Amino acid sequence: MRRVYDAEPLRVTNGTVGEVMFDHVSLGVADLERSAAFYDAALAALGYVRLWRNARSVGYGPEGFTGEAPLAILRQGAEAKTPGPGFHLAFVARSREAVDRFHAAAVAAGGVDEGKPGVREHYDAGYYAAFVRDPDGHRLEAVLHESS
């Protein structure tokens, strides 16, 4: 059975309203308990919460979100593989402090530092971000787009 949801347009950080491009993203993980603990901590720093859990997966998104969870982690065991070079998943941050909290929480929860919080002038003068790898090796980013 196909589910259909009414969704408000996504409000992005620069104050404009745009269309949502993705319905959801799923990442395969080797150890669901370990990964859930990591994502609980890292995403809470950005204001996102665990929306549901079952024996095979955990879903995350904004508190009160209904419909398909924007992010899910799926138990894959030894078959879990990262997408490979060039892939990373960027989460919206609402402030520099949120980016800083994300990085600190992710590293404390077993992630690997891939780029401390700071302005990435080679992207844009208003691009404030931090990068980590989760326990399975997925490259993650928290980013704030400030006016430049």
N, C-alpha and C positions, 0 to 999 in steps of 0.2 A: 504494500500500500504506500503510495507516495504522499508525503506530508507537504503541505503548503503553508507558509507563514507570511503574515503581514509584518513588514519591518519598516521602521522609520529610516530615512536616509542617514547614512553615517556622517556625523559632524566631525570633521578633521581639525587638527590643532590650529590651522591658520584661520579658522572661523568660517570657511566655506563649507557648503554642503555638497556631497558627491554621492555617487552610486557605490554600492558595495560590490566589489569585484569577485571576492571569494565567498563561498558559502561556509566552508570550514577547511581546516588542515588537520591531517592525522599524521602522527609520528610513531613509528615502531620503536619499541623499547625492549631491552633484554629482561629487566627486572622491574616489574610494575610498582612494587612497594618503594624501591629506591628512587625511581623516577618520579613517582607521585610526591614523595617528600621533597624532592628538588623543586618541582614545579609549584607545589603549594607555597614554598618559601619565596622563590624568585618572582612568581606572578603576583603574590600578595603585595610585594613591594611596589607594584605598578597599579594596585587597586583591583586586580582580577581575582576571582575566587573559583574554587572547585564547585561545579554545578551539579555533577552526578558522578557516581562510581558504580561499576559492576565488576564481576570477576575477571573480565578481559580488558577493561579500559577505564579511563578517567577523563571527564570533560571539564574544560575551563572556559571562562568568559567573564563579562561584567556581572556584578551582583544583580540578581533579579532577571537576568536574561532568560528569555523563553525561546524555544525552537532548538535547532541543531547547535550544539556547542561550537563556538568558533575554533577551538583547539581541542583535540583529543589525543591522548597517548594510548597506544594499543600494545598489549603484551604480545611480544613476538618471540621471546626466548632467544635461543642461539641464532635464530634466523634474522634478528634485528640488524639492520644495516643503515648507515647514514646515507643520504643522497649523493654525497661526493663533493669534490672541489667545486667552488662557485656557489653552492647553495647556502643560504642563511635565512632565518626567519626573524623579521623585525617586529617588535611589539611597540605600540604607541605608548609614550610616556607623557604625563601631563605637566611635568616640571623637571628641572635639572636634579632636584632632590630625589625624585622618583627614579631617575636613571641611576643616580649614585646608590640608592637603596637596592635597586635591582642587582647591580653588579656585586655589592657586598653580600647580599643574601644568597645569590647564586653561587659565589665562591665558597661561602660558609657552608652551603648545602652540598658541596661536592663537585661543583662546576670548576672549569679551568678558565683562568683569565686569558682572554684573547684581545684585550684592548681596554684599558682603564677608562673611566668616564672622562669626557672632554670634548671640546669643539673639534670637529673634523673639517678643517678649512679646505682640504682638498676635495671635499664634497660640496660644501657651502659654508659661508661664515656663520650661519645660524643653525648648523647641524650639530647638535649635542647628543652624543651617543656613548654606549659602552657595549663591549662584546664579550661573550663567554661561550664555552662549549658545555653542554649538559653531560651527565654521566655516560651517555651513549655516544657522544661525539657530535651531536647536532650543534651547528653554530647558530647562536642566538644573539639578538641585538635588542636593546631598548633605545628608542630614539625620540628626541624632542626636536621639532622643526620650529625654530624661533625666527622672528623677522630679522632679516640681515640688512 
